[in-house]
Amino acid sequence: VLIDGSEAATLGLSDGDAIVLRSAVGELRGRARFARLPLRTVQVHWPEGNALIGAGDREPRSHIPDYNAVATLERA
């Protein structure tokens, strides 16, 4: 799970710490890996990230899946 190093520091996380992301539809367990990202965001590889996205969440006109999710992050 990619997270900005300064954001991780505010959460008390170190690079490589085990973490859990939870959304309204699922959870993803992984390890924090520092990267330069906008604050209050994380990035995950999409196959694993699918656990956080509802299967029916699609853009109304194009029917493209919504690849964004609101999630909480905590130490595992």
mmJSON file of the N, C-alpha and C atoms, coordinates in Angstrom:
{"data_MODEL":{"atom_site":{
"group_PDB":["ATOM","ATOM","ATOM","ATOM","ATOM","ATOM","ATOM","ATOM","ATOM","ATOM","ATOM","ATOM","ATOM","ATOM","ATOM","ATOM","ATOM","ATOM","ATOM","ATOM","ATOM","ATOM","ATOM","ATOM","ATOM","ATOM","ATOM","ATOM","ATOM","ATOM","ATOM","ATOM","ATOM","ATOM","ATOM","ATOM","ATOM","ATOM","ATOM","ATOM","ATOM","ATOM","ATOM","ATOM","ATOM","ATOM","ATOM","ATOM","ATOM","ATOM","ATOM","ATOM","ATOM","ATOM","ATOM","ATOM","ATOM","ATOM","ATOM","ATOM","ATOM","ATOM","ATOM","ATOM","ATOM","ATOM","ATOM","ATOM","ATOM","ATOM","ATOM","ATOM","ATOM","ATOM","ATOM","ATOM","ATOM","ATOM","ATOM","ATOM","ATOM","ATOM","ATOM","ATOM","ATOM","ATOM","ATOM","ATOM","ATOM","ATOM","ATOM","ATOM","ATOM","ATOM","ATOM","ATOM","ATOM","ATOM","ATOM","ATOM","ATOM","ATOM","ATOM","ATOM","ATOM","ATOM","ATOM","ATOM","ATOM","ATOM","ATOM","ATOM","ATOM","ATOM","ATOM","ATOM","ATOM","ATOM","ATOM","ATOM","ATOM","ATOM","ATOM","ATOM","ATOM","ATOM","ATOM","ATOM","ATOM","ATOM","ATOM","ATOM","ATOM","ATOM","ATOM","ATOM","ATOM","ATOM","ATOM","ATOM","ATOM","ATOM","ATOM","ATOM","ATOM","ATOM","ATOM","ATOM","ATOM","ATOM","ATOM","ATOM","ATOM","ATOM","ATOM","ATOM","ATOM","ATOM","ATOM","ATOM","ATOM","ATOM","ATOM","ATOM","ATOM","ATOM","ATOM","ATOM","ATOM","ATOM","ATOM","ATOM","ATOM","ATOM","ATOM","ATOM","ATOM","ATOM","ATOM","ATOM","ATOM","ATOM","ATOM","ATOM","ATOM","ATOM","ATOM","ATOM","ATOM","ATOM","ATOM","ATOM","ATOM","ATOM","ATOM","ATOM","ATOM","ATOM","ATOM","ATOM","ATOM","ATOM","ATOM","ATOM","ATOM","ATOM","ATOM","ATOM","ATOM","ATOM","ATOM","ATOM","ATOM","ATOM","ATOM","ATOM","ATOM","ATOM","ATOM","ATOM","ATOM","ATOM","ATOM","ATOM","ATOM","ATOM","ATOM","ATOM"],
"id":[1,2,3,4,5,6,7,8,9,10,11,12,13,14,15,16,17,18,19,20,21,22,23,24,25,26,27,28,29,30,31,32,33,34,35,36,37,38,39,40,41,42,43,44,45,46,47,48,49,50,51,52,53,54,55,56,57,58,59,60,61,62,63,64,65,66,67,68,69,70,71,72,73,74,75,76,77,78,79,80,81,82,83,84,85,86,87,88,89,90,91,92,93,94,95,96,97,98,99,100,101,102,103,104,105,106,107,108,109,110,111,112,113,114,115,116,117,118,119,120,121,122,123,124,125,126,127,128,129,130,131,132,133,134,135,136,137,138,139,140,141,142,143,144,145,146,147,148,149,150,151,152,153,154,155,156,157,158,159,160,161,162,163,164,165,166,167,168,169,170,171,172,173,174,175,176,177,178,179,180,181,182,183,184,185,186,187,188,189,190,191,192,193,194,195,196,197,198,199,200,201,202,203,204,205,206,207,208,209,210,211,212,213,214,215,216,217,218,219,220,221,222,223,224,225,226,227,228],
"type_symbol":["N","C","C","N","C","C","N","C","C","N","C","C","N","C","C","N","C","C","N","C","C","N","C","C","N","C","C","N","C","C","N","C","C","N","C","C","N","C","C","N","C","C","N","C","C","N","C","C","N","C","C","N","C","C","N","C","C","N","C","C","N","C","C","N","C","C","N","C","C","N","C","C","N","C","C","N","C","C","N","C","C","N","C","C","N","C","C","N","C","C","N","C","C","N","C","C","N","C","C","N","C","C","N","C","C","N","C","C","N","C","C","N","C","C","N","C","C","N","C","C","N","C","C","N","C","C","N","C","C","N","C","C","N","C","C","N","C","C","N","C","C","N","C","C","N","C","C","N","C","C","N","C","C","N","C","C","N","C","C","N","C","C","N","C","C","N","C","C","N","C","C","N","C","C","N","C","C","N","C","C","N","C","C","N","C","C","N","C","C","N","C","C","N","C","C","N","C","C","N","C","C","N","C","C","N","C","C","N","C","C","N","C","C","N","C","C","N","C","C","N","C","C","N","C","C","N","C","C"],
"label_atom_id":["N","CA","C","N","CA","C","N","CA","C","N","CA","C","N","CA","C","N","CA","C","N","CA","C","N","CA","C","N","CA","C","N","CA","C","N","CA","C","N","CA","C","N","CA","C","N","CA","C","N","CA","C","N","CA","C","N","CA","C","N","CA","C","N","CA","C","N","CA","C","N","CA","C","N","CA","C","N","CA","C","N","CA","C","N","CA","C","N","CA","C","N","CA","C","N","CA","C","N","CA","C","N","CA","C","N","CA","C","N","CA","C","N","CA","C","N","CA","C","N","CA","C","N","CA","C","N","CA","C","N","CA","C","N","CA","C","N","CA","C","N","CA","C","N","CA","C","N","CA","C","N","CA","C","N","CA","C","N","CA","C","N","CA","C","N","CA","C","N","CA","C","N","CA","C","N","CA","C","N","CA","C","N","CA","C","N","CA","C","N","CA","C","N","CA","C","N","CA","C","N","CA","C","N","CA","C","N","CA","C","N","CA","C","N","CA","C","N","CA","C","N","CA","C","N","CA","C","N","CA","C","N","CA","C","N","CA","C","N","CA","C","N","CA","C","N","CA","C","N","CA","C","N","CA","C","N","CA","C","N","CA","C","N","CA","C"],
"label_alt_id":[null,null,null,null,null,null,null,null,null,null,null,null,null,null,null,null,null,null,null,null,null,null,null,null,null,null,null,null,null,null,null,null,null,null,null,null,null,null,null,null,null,null,null,null,null,null,null,null,null,null,null,null,null,null,null,null,null,null,null,null,null,null,null,null,null,null,null,null,null,null,null,null,null,null,null,null,null,null,null,null,null,null,null,null,null,null,null,null,null,null,null,null,null,null,null,null,null,null,null,null,null,null,null,null,null,null,null,null,null,null,null,null,null,null,null,null,null,null,null,null,null,null,null,null,null,null,null,null,null,null,null,null,null,null,null,null,null,null,null,null,null,null,null,null,null,null,null,null,null,null,null,null,null,null,null,null,null,null,null,null,null,null,null,null,null,null,null,null,null,null,null,null,null,null,null,null,null,null,null,null,null,null,null,null,null,null,null,null,null,null,null,null,null,null,null,null,null,null,null,null,null,null,null,null,null,null,null,null,null,null,null,null,null,null,null,null,null,null,null,null,null,null,null,null,null,null,null,null],
"label_comp_id":["VAL","VAL","VAL","LEU","LEU","LEU","ILE","ILE","ILE","ASP","ASP","ASP","GLY","GLY","GLY","SER","SER","SER","GLU","GLU","GLU","ALA","ALA","ALA","ALA","ALA","ALA","THR","THR","THR","LEU","LEU","LEU","GLY","GLY","GLY","LEU","LEU","LEU","SER","SER","SER","ASP","ASP","ASP","GLY","GLY","GLY","ASP","ASP","ASP","ALA","ALA","ALA","ILE","ILE","ILE","VAL","VAL","VAL","LEU","LEU","LEU","ARG","ARG","ARG","SER","SER","SER","ALA","ALA","ALA","VAL","VAL","VAL","GLY","GLY","GLY","GLU","GLU","GLU","LEU","LEU","LEU","ARG","ARG","ARG","GLY","GLY","GLY","ARG","ARG","ARG","ALA","ALA","ALA","ARG","ARG","ARG","PHE","PHE","PHE","ALA","ALA","ALA","ARG","ARG","ARG","LEU","LEU","LEU","PRO","PRO","PRO","LEU","LEU","LEU","ARG","ARG","ARG","THR","THR","THR","VAL","VAL","VAL","GLN","GLN","GLN","VAL","VAL","VAL","HIS","HIS","HIS","TRP","TRP","TRP","PRO","PRO","PRO","GLU","GLU","GLU","GLY","GLY","GLY","ASN","ASN","ASN","ALA","ALA","ALA","LEU","LEU","LEU","ILE","ILE","ILE","GLY","GLY","GLY","ALA","ALA","ALA","GLY","GLY","GLY","ASP","ASP","ASP","ARG","ARG","ARG","GLU","GLU","GLU","PRO","PRO","PRO","ARG","ARG","ARG","SER","SER","SER","HIS","HIS","HIS","ILE","ILE","ILE","PRO","PRO","PRO","ASP","ASP","ASP","TYR","TYR","TYR","ASN","ASN","ASN","ALA","ALA","ALA","VAL","VAL","VAL","ALA","ALA","ALA","THR","THR","THR","LEU","LEU","LEU","GLU","GLU","GLU","ARG","ARG","ARG","ALA","ALA","ALA"],
"label_asym_id":["A","A","A","A","A","A","A","A","A","A","A","A","A","A","A","A","A","A","A","A","A","A","A","A","A","A","A","A","A","A","A","A","A","A","A","A","A","A","A","A","A","A","A","A","A","A","A","A","A","A","A","A","A","A","A","A","A","A","A","A","A","A","A","A","A","A","A","A","A","A","A","A","A","A","A","A","A","A","A","A","A","A","A","A","A","A","A","A","A","A","A","A","A","A","A","A","A","A","A","A","A","A","A","A","A","A","A","A","A","A","A","A","A","A","A","A","A","A","A","A","A","A","A","A","A","A","A","A","A","A","A","A","A","A","A","A","A","A","A","A","A","A","A","A","A","A","A","A","A","A","A","A","A","A","A","A","A","A","A","A","A","A","A","A","A","A","A","A","A","A","A","A","A","A","A","A","A","A","A","A","A","A","A","A","A","A","A","A","A","A","A","A","A","A","A","A","A","A","A","A","A","A","A","A","A","A","A","A","A","A","A","A","A","A","A","A","A","A","A","A","A","A","A","A","A","A","A","A"],
"label_entity_id":["1","1","1","1","1","1","1","1","1","1","1","1","1","1","1","1","1","1","1","1","1","1","1","1","1","1","1","1","1","1","1","1","1","1","1","1","1","1","1","1","1","1","1","1","1","1","1","1","1","1","1","1","1","1","1","1","1","1","1","1","1","1","1","1","1","1","1","1","1","1","1","1","1","1","1","1","1","1","1","1","1","1","1","1","1","1","1","1","1","1","1","1","1","1","1","1","1","1","1","1","1","1","1","1","1","1","1","1","1","1","1","1","1","1","1","1","1","1","1","1","1","1","1","1","1","1","1","1","1","1","1","1","1","1","1","1","1","1","1","1","1","1","1","1","1","1","1","1","1","1","1","1","1","1","1","1","1","1","1","1","1","1","1","1","1","1","1","1","1","1","1","1","1","1","1","1","1","1","1","1","1","1","1","1","1","1","1","1","1","1","1","1","1","1","1","1","1","1","1","1","1","1","1","1","1","1","1","1","1","1","1","1","1","1","1","1","1","1","1","1","1","1","1","1","1","1","1","1"],
"label_seq_id":[1,1,1,2,2,2,3,3,3,4,4,4,5,5,5,6,6,6,7,7,7,8,8,8,9,9,9,10,10,10,11,11,11,12,12,12,13,13,13,14,14,14,15,15,15,16,16,16,17,17,17,18,18,18,19,19,19,20,20,20,21,21,21,22,22,22,23,23,23,24,24,24,25,25,25,26,26,26,27,27,27,28,28,28,29,29,29,30,30,30,31,31,31,32,32,32,33,33,33,34,34,34,35,35,35,36,36,36,37,37,37,38,38,38,39,39,39,40,40,40,41,41,41,42,42,42,43,43,43,44,44,44,45,45,45,46,46,46,47,47,47,48,48,48,49,49,49,50,50,50,51,51,51,52,52,52,53,53,53,54,54,54,55,55,55,56,56,56,57,57,57,58,58,58,59,59,59,60,60,60,61,61,61,62,62,62,63,63,63,64,64,64,65,65,65,66,66,66,67,67,67,68,68,68,69,69,69,70,70,70,71,71,71,72,72,72,73,73,73,74,74,74,75,75,75,76,76,76],
"pdbx_PDB_ins_code":[null,null,null,null,null,null,null,null,null,null,null,null,null,null,null,null,null,null,null,null,null,null,null,null,null,null,null,null,null,null,null,null,null,null,null,null,null,null,null,null,null,null,null,null,null,null,null,null,null,null,null,null,null,null,null,null,null,null,null,null,null,null,null,null,null,null,null,null,null,null,null,null,null,null,null,null,null,null,null,null,null,null,null,null,null,null,null,null,null,null,null,null,null,null,null,null,null,null,null,null,null,null,null,null,null,null,null,null,null,null,null,null,null,null,null,null,null,null,null,null,null,null,null,null,null,null,null,null,null,null,null,null,null,null,null,null,null,null,null,null,null,null,null,null,null,null,null,null,null,null,null,null,null,null,null,null,null,null,null,null,null,null,null,null,null,null,null,null,null,null,null,null,null,null,null,null,null,null,null,null,null,null,null,null,null,null,null,null,null,null,null,null,null,null,null,null,null,null,null,null,null,null,null,null,null,null,null,null,null,null,null,null,null,null,null,null,null,null,null,null,null,null,null,null,null,null,null,null],
"Cartn_x":[0.864,0.0,0.906,0.845,1.67,1.022,1.829,1.371,2.522,2.206,3.235,3.916,5.228,5.981,5.59,5.313,4.925,3.534,2.652,1.314,1.427,2.256,2.452,3.006,3.916,4.506,3.443,2.46,1.396,0.532,0.528,-0.239,0.62,1.883,2.778,3.231,3.214,3.593,5.02,5.693,7.016,6.899,7.86,7.88,7.932,7.006,6.955,5.995,5.403,4.434,3.22,2.702,1.472,0.296,-0.581,-1.741,-2.981,-4.131,-5.416,-6.143,-6.644,-7.547,-8.942,-9.929,-11.319,-12.218,-13.104,-14.126,-15.49,-16.537,-17.893,-18.154,-17.348,-17.631,-16.564,-15.425,-14.394,-13.147,-12.127,-10.865,-9.699,-8.564,-7.324,-6.215,-5.476,-4.322,-3.063,-2.134,-0.889,0.171,1.195,2.286,2.431,2.695,2.905,4.232,4.196,5.403,5.37,6.438,6.452,6.673,5.918,6.014,5.556,5.899,5.428,4.019,3.049,1.642,0.972,-0.174,-0.949,-1.358,-1.389,-1.783,-3.212,-3.47,-4.783,-5.214,-4.22,-4.506,-3.55,-3.967,-3.097,-3.324,-2.403,-2.567,-2.303,-3.094,-2.895,-2.997,-2.388,-2.499,-3.942,-4.488,-5.933,-6.485,-5.814,-6.475,-6.769,-5.79,-5.994,-6.982,-6.941,-7.826,-9.288,-9.569,-10.964,-11.758,-11.085,-11.77,-12.406,-11.951,-12.446,-13.532,-13.805,-14.714,-15.962,-17.123,-18.369,-18.52,-18.966,-19.097,-20.065,-21.058,-22.046,-21.713,-20.577,-20.203,-19.637,-20.473,-20.057,-20.478,-19.709,-20.053,-21.332,-22.364,-23.677,-23.714,-22.96,-23.056,-22.165,-20.942,-20.0,-19.984,-20.516,-20.539,-19.138,-18.167,-16.813,-16.804,-16.189,-16.143,-15.46,-15.923,-15.308,-14.126,-12.936,-11.726,-11.263,-12.138,-11.822,-12.689,-12.164,-12.933,-12.52,-13.472,-13.182,-12.891,-11.763,-11.36,-10.668,-10.679,-9.899,-8.628,-7.599,-6.32,-5.921,-5.504,-5.017,-3.91,-3.134,-2.076,-2.731,-2.17,-2.728,-2.301],
"Cartn_y":[-1.165,0.0,1.221,2.012,3.21,4.339,5.03,6.153,7.148,8.427,9.447,9.29,9.41,9.226,10.194,11.462,12.429,12.12,11.644,11.234,10.024,9.07,7.879,8.254,9.221,9.644,10.198,10.935,11.477,10.365,9.206,8.051,7.102,7.451,6.605,5.357,5.398,4.234,4.354,3.228,3.138,2.38,2.602,1.886,0.385,-0.365,-1.81,-2.29,-1.361,-1.769,-2.447,-3.465,-4.126,-3.201,-3.045,-2.163,-2.836,-2.26,-2.716,-1.502,-1.608,-0.613,-1.207,-0.42,-0.892,0.119,-0.399,0.433,-0.109,0.453,0.0,-1.426,-1.915,-3.233,-4.291,-3.922,-4.935,-4.38,-5.224,-4.802,-5.379,-4.731,-5.136,-5.067,-6.14,-6.16,-6.067,-5.245,-5.077,-4.447,-3.902,-3.23,-1.82,-0.887,0.504,0.612,1.246,1.529,3.006,3.702,5.148,5.526,6.528,7.081,8.535,9.321,10.708,10.714,10.996,11.014,12.225,12.645,13.69,13.211,14.144,13.788,13.262,12.391,11.78,10.867,10.326,9.34,8.165,7.026,5.857,5.277,4.445,3.742,2.263,1.447,-0.002,-0.528,-1.668,-2.301,-2.754,-2.586,-2.763,-4.154,-5.265,-6.532,-6.638,-6.24,-6.29,-5.224,-4.067,-2.959,-3.223,-4.201,-4.526,-4.895,-5.379,-5.748,-4.537,-3.328,-2.105,-1.41,-1.914,-1.239,-2.089,-1.473,-2.193,-2.604,-3.819,-4.339,-3.526,-2.901,-2.137,-0.668,-0.214,1.198,1.484,2.085,2.38,3.788,4.372,5.681,5.502,6.34,6.097,6.049,6.896,6.945,5.924,5.775,4.88,3.474,3.341,2.065,1.559,2.467,2.121,2.011,0.962,0.828,2.026,2.38,3.444,2.842,3.288,2.723,3.497,4.292,5.051,4.54,4.61,4.184,5.019,5.294,5.922,4.786,4.888,3.808,4.378,3.599,3.935,3.096,3.603,2.911,2.775,1.585,1.384,0.338,0.354,-0.646,-2.013,-3.037,-4.395,-5.022],
"Cartn_z":[0.0,0.0,0.0,-1.051,-1.135,-0.357,0.452,1.255,1.355,1.388,1.536,2.896,2.931,4.166,5.263,4.906,5.944,6.484,5.631,6.078,7.01,6.624,7.451,8.822,8.856,10.131,11.074,10.531,11.384,11.965,11.299,11.773,12.606,12.793,13.57,12.838,11.496,10.701,10.2,10.111,9.504,8.194,7.311,6.04,6.321,5.745,5.936,7.007,7.774,8.799,8.166,8.831,8.393,8.682,7.692,7.834,7.262,7.598,7.066,6.518,5.288,4.713,4.757,5.215,5.262,4.568,3.725,3.086,3.493,2.92,3.234,2.756,1.801,1.22,1.465,2.027,2.232,2.877,2.94,3.533,2.751,2.919,2.268,3.304,3.452,4.355,3.51,3.966,3.229,4.106,3.463,4.168,3.625,4.527,4.134,3.393,2.236,1.459,1.118,1.483,1.303,-0.157,-0.591,-1.94,-1.866,-2.853,-2.892,-3.479,-2.621,-3.015,-2.391,-2.947,-2.275,-0.877,0.061,1.421,1.451,2.413,2.645,1.499,0.776,-0.264,-0.106,-0.601,-0.715,-2.102,-2.531,-3.797,-3.575,-4.245,-4.202,-5.623,-5.874,-7.185,-7.367,-8.556,-8.718,-8.413,-8.709,-8.359,-6.861,-6.038,-4.595,-4.145,-4.787,-4.436,-4.73,-5.595,-5.908,-4.662,-3.628,-2.383,-1.709,-2.062,-1.432,-2.246,-3.45,-4.377,-4.585,-4.472,-4.705,-6.16,-6.402,-7.764,-8.607,-7.994,-8.747,-8.911,-8.37,-8.47,-9.853,-10.706,-12.077,-12.457,-13.366,-13.898,-14.707,-14.476,-15.067,-16.597,-17.261,-18.729,-19.417,-18.954,-19.636,-19.04,-17.834,-17.107,-16.741,-16.713,-16.293,-14.768,-14.224,-12.763,-12.109,-10.928,-10.143,-9.402,-9.761,-9.162,-7.935,-7.344,-6.139,-5.0,-3.798,-2.629,-1.425,-0.568,0.718,1.689,2.37,3.272,4.502,5.558,6.746,6.726,7.369,7.431,8.89,9.265,10.634,10.636,11.674,11.837,12.052,11.423,11.555,12.868],
"occupancy":[1.0,1.0,1.0,1.0,1.0,1.0,1.0,1.0,1.0,1.0,1.0,1.0,1.0,1.0,1.0,1.0,1.0,1.0,1.0,1.0,1.0,1.0,1.0,1.0,1.0,1.0,1.0,1.0,1.0,1.0,1.0,1.0,1.0,1.0,1.0,1.0,1.0,1.0,1.0,1.0,1.0,1.0,1.0,1.0,1.0,1.0,1.0,1.0,1.0,1.0,1.0,1.0,1.0,1.0,1.0,1.0,1.0,1.0,1.0,1.0,1.0,1.0,1.0,1.0,1.0,1.0,1.0,1.0,1.0,1.0,1.0,1.0,1.0,1.0,1.0,1.0,1.0,1.0,1.0,1.0,1.0,1.0,1.0,1.0,1.0,1.0,1.0,1.0,1.0,1.0,1.0,1.0,1.0,1.0,1.0,1.0,1.0,1.0,1.0,1.0,1.0,1.0,1.0,1.0,1.0,1.0,1.0,1.0,1.0,1.0,1.0,1.0,1.0,1.0,1.0,1.0,1.0,1.0,1.0,1.0,1.0,1.0,1.0,1.0,1.0,1.0,1.0,1.0,1.0,1.0,1.0,1.0,1.0,1.0,1.0,1.0,1.0,1.0,1.0,1.0,1.0,1.0,1.0,1.0,1.0,1.0,1.0,1.0,1.0,1.0,1.0,1.0,1.0,1.0,1.0,1.0,1.0,1.0,1.0,1.0,1.0,1.0,1.0,1.0,1.0,1.0,1.0,1.0,1.0,1.0,1.0,1.0,1.0,1.0,1.0,1.0,1.0,1.0,1.0,1.0,1.0,1.0,1.0,1.0,1.0,1.0,1.0,1.0,1.0,1.0,1.0,1.0,1.0,1.0,1.0,1.0,1.0,1.0,1.0,1.0,1.0,1.0,1.0,1.0,1.0,1.0,1.0,1.0,1.0,1.0,1.0,1.0,1.0,1.0,1.0,1.0,1.0,1.0,1.0,1.0,1.0,1.0,1.0,1.0,1.0,1.0,1.0,1.0],
"B_iso_or_equiv":[0.0,0.0,0.0,0.0,0.0,0.0,0.0,0.0,0.0,0.0,0.0,0.0,0.0,0.0,0.0,0.0,0.0,0.0,0.0,0.0,0.0,0.0,0.0,0.0,0.0,0.0,0.0,0.0,0.0,0.0,0.0,0.0,0.0,0.0,0.0,0.0,0.0,0.0,0.0,0.0,0.0,0.0,0.0,0.0,0.0,0.0,0.0,0.0,0.0,0.0,0.0,0.0,0.0,0.0,0.0,0.0,0.0,0.0,0.0,0.0,0.0,0.0,0.0,0.0,0.0,0.0,0.0,0.0,0.0,0.0,0.0,0.0,0.0,0.0,0.0,0.0,0.0,0.0,0.0,0.0,0.0,0.0,0.0,0.0,0.0,0.0,0.0,0.0,0.0,0.0,0.0,0.0,0.0,0.0,0.0,0.0,0.0,0.0,0.0,0.0,0.0,0.0,0.0,0.0,0.0,0.0,0.0,0.0,0.0,0.0,0.0,0.0,0.0,0.0,0.0,0.0,0.0,0.0,0.0,0.0,0.0,0.0,0.0,0.0,0.0,0.0,0.0,0.0,0.0,0.0,0.0,0.0,0.0,0.0,0.0,0.0,0.0,0.0,0.0,0.0,0.0,0.0,0.0,0.0,0.0,0.0,0.0,0.0,0.0,0.0,0.0,0.0,0.0,0.0,0.0,0.0,0.0,0.0,0.0,0.0,0.0,0.0,0.0,0.0,0.0,0.0,0.0,0.0,0.0,0.0,0.0,0.0,0.0,0.0,0.0,0.0,0.0,0.0,0.0,0.0,0.0,0.0,0.0,0.0,0.0,0.0,0.0,0.0,0.0,0.0,0.0,0.0,0.0,0.0,0.0,0.0,0.0,0.0,0.0,0.0,0.0,0.0,0.0,0.0,0.0,0.0,0.0,0.0,0.0,0.0,0.0,0.0,0.0,0.0,0.0,0.0,0.0,0.0,0.0,0.0,0.0,0.0,0.0,0.0,0.0,0.0,0.0,0.0],
"pdbx_formal_charge":[null,null,null,null,null,null,null,null,null,null,null,null,null,null,null,null,null,null,null,null,null,null,null,null,null,null,null,null,null,null,null,null,null,null,null,null,null,null,null,null,null,null,null,null,null,null,null,null,null,null,null,null,null,null,null,null,null,null,null,null,null,null,null,null,null,null,null,null,null,null,null,null,null,null,null,null,null,null,null,null,null,null,null,null,null,null,null,null,null,null,null,null,null,null,null,null,null,null,null,null,null,null,null,null,null,null,null,null,null,null,null,null,null,null,null,null,null,null,null,null,null,null,null,null,null,null,null,null,null,null,null,null,null,null,null,null,null,null,null,null,null,null,null,null,null,null,null,null,null,null,null,null,null,null,null,null,null,null,null,null,null,null,null,null,null,null,null,null,null,null,null,null,null,null,null,null,null,null,null,null,null,null,null,null,null,null,null,null,null,null,null,null,null,null,null,null,null,null,null,null,null,null,null,null,null,null,null,null,null,null,null,null,null,null,null,null,null,null,null,null,null,null,null,null,null,null,null,null],
"auth_seq_id":[1,1,1,2,2,2,3,3,3,4,4,4,5,5,5,6,6,6,7,7,7,8,8,8,9,9,9,10,10,10,11,11,11,12,12,12,13,13,13,14,14,14,15,15,15,16,16,16,17,17,17,18,18,18,19,19,19,20,20,20,21,21,21,22,22,22,23,23,23,24,24,24,25,25,25,26,26,26,27,27,27,28,28,28,29,29,29,30,30,30,31,31,31,32,32,32,33,33,33,34,34,34,35,35,35,36,36,36,37,37,37,38,38,38,39,39,39,40,40,40,41,41,41,42,42,42,43,43,43,44,44,44,45,45,45,46,46,46,47,47,47,48,48,48,49,49,49,50,50,50,51,51,51,52,52,52,53,53,53,54,54,54,55,55,55,56,56,56,57,57,57,58,58,58,59,59,59,60,60,60,61,61,61,62,62,62,63,63,63,64,64,64,65,65,65,66,66,66,67,67,67,68,68,68,69,69,69,70,70,70,71,71,71,72,72,72,73,73,73,74,74,74,75,75,75,76,76,76],
"auth_comp_id":["VAL","VAL","VAL","LEU","LEU","LEU","ILE","ILE","ILE","ASP","ASP","ASP","GLY","GLY","GLY","SER","SER","SER","GLU","GLU","GLU","ALA","ALA","ALA","ALA","ALA","ALA","THR","THR","THR","LEU","LEU","LEU","GLY","GLY","GLY","LEU","LEU","LEU","SER","SER","SER","ASP","ASP","ASP","GLY","GLY","GLY","ASP","ASP","ASP","ALA","ALA","ALA","ILE","ILE","ILE","VAL","VAL","VAL","LEU","LEU","LEU","ARG","ARG","ARG","SER","SER","SER","ALA","ALA","ALA","VAL","VAL","VAL","GLY","GLY","GLY","GLU","GLU","GLU","LEU","LEU","LEU","ARG","ARG","ARG","GLY","GLY","GLY","ARG","ARG","ARG","ALA","ALA","ALA","ARG","ARG","ARG","PHE","PHE","PHE","ALA","ALA","ALA","ARG","ARG","ARG","LEU","LEU","LEU","PRO","PRO","PRO","LEU","LEU","LEU","ARG","ARG","ARG","THR","THR","THR","VAL","VAL","VAL","GLN","GLN","GLN","VAL","VAL","VAL","HIS","HIS","HIS","TRP","TRP","TRP","PRO","PRO","PRO","GLU","GLU","GLU","GLY","GLY","GLY","ASN","ASN","ASN","ALA","ALA","ALA","LEU","LEU","LEU","ILE","ILE","ILE","GLY","GLY","GLY","ALA","ALA","ALA","GLY","GLY","GLY","ASP","ASP","ASP","ARG","ARG","ARG","GLU","GLU","GLU","PRO","PRO","PRO","ARG","ARG","ARG","SER","SER","SER","HIS","HIS","HIS","ILE","ILE","ILE","PRO","PRO","PRO","ASP","ASP","ASP","TYR","TYR","TYR","ASN","ASN","ASN","ALA","ALA","ALA","VAL","VAL","VAL","ALA","ALA","ALA","THR","THR","THR","LEU","LEU","LEU","GLU","GLU","GLU","ARG","ARG","ARG","ALA","ALA","ALA"],
"auth_asym_id":["A","A","A","A","A","A","A","A","A","A","A","A","A","A","A","A","A","A","A","A","A","A","A","A","A","A","A","A","A","A","A","A","A","A","A","A","A","A","A","A","A","A","A","A","A","A","A","A","A","A","A","A","A","A","A","A","A","A","A","A","A","A","A","A","A","A","A","A","A","A","A","A","A","A","A","A","A","A","A","A","A","A","A","A","A","A","A","A","A","A","A","A","A","A","A","A","A","A","A","A","A","A","A","A","A","A","A","A","A","A","A","A","A","A","A","A","A","A","A","A","A","A","A","A","A","A","A","A","A","A","A","A","A","A","A","A","A","A","A","A","A","A","A","A","A","A","A","A","A","A","A","A","A","A","A","A","A","A","A","A","A","A","A","A","A","A","A","A","A","A","A","A","A","A","A","A","A","A","A","A","A","A","A","A","A","A","A","A","A","A","A","A","A","A","A","A","A","A","A","A","A","A","A","A","A","A","A","A","A","A","A","A","A","A","A","A","A","A","A","A","A","A","A","A","A","A","A","A"],
"auth_atom_id":["N","CA","C","N","CA","C","N","CA","C","N","CA","C","N","CA","C","N","CA","C","N","CA","C","N","CA","C","N","CA","C","N","CA","C","N","CA","C","N","CA","C","N","CA","C","N","CA","C","N","CA","C","N","CA","C","N","CA","C","N","CA","C","N","CA","C","N","CA","C","N","CA","C","N","CA","C","N","CA","C","N","CA","C","N","CA","C","N","CA","C","N","CA","C","N","CA","C","N","CA","C","N","CA","C","N","CA","C","N","CA","C","N","CA","C","N","CA","C","N","CA","C","N","CA","C","N","CA","C","N","CA","C","N","CA","C","N","CA","C","N","CA","C","N","CA","C","N","CA","C","N","CA","C","N","CA","C","N","CA","C","N","CA","C","N","CA","C","N","CA","C","N","CA","C","N","CA","C","N","CA","C","N","CA","C","N","CA","C","N","CA","C","N","CA","C","N","CA","C","N","CA","C","N","CA","C","N","CA","C","N","CA","C","N","CA","C","N","CA","C","N","CA","C","N","CA","C","N","CA","C","N","CA","C","N","CA","C","N","CA","C","N","CA","C","N","CA","C","N","CA","C","N","CA","C","N","CA","C","N","CA","C","N","CA","C"],
"pdbx_PDB_model_num":[1,1,1,1,1,1,1,1,1,1,1,1,1,1,1,1,1,1,1,1,1,1,1,1,1,1,1,1,1,1,1,1,1,1,1,1,1,1,1,1,1,1,1,1,1,1,1,1,1,1,1,1,1,1,1,1,1,1,1,1,1,1,1,1,1,1,1,1,1,1,1,1,1,1,1,1,1,1,1,1,1,1,1,1,1,1,1,1,1,1,1,1,1,1,1,1,1,1,1,1,1,1,1,1,1,1,1,1,1,1,1,1,1,1,1,1,1,1,1,1,1,1,1,1,1,1,1,1,1,1,1,1,1,1,1,1,1,1,1,1,1,1,1,1,1,1,1,1,1,1,1,1,1,1,1,1,1,1,1,1,1,1,1,1,1,1,1,1,1,1,1,1,1,1,1,1,1,1,1,1,1,1,1,1,1,1,1,1,1,1,1,1,1,1,1,1,1,1,1,1,1,1,1,1,1,1,1,1,1,1,1,1,1,1,1,1,1,1,1,1,1,1,1,1,1,1,1,1]
}}}
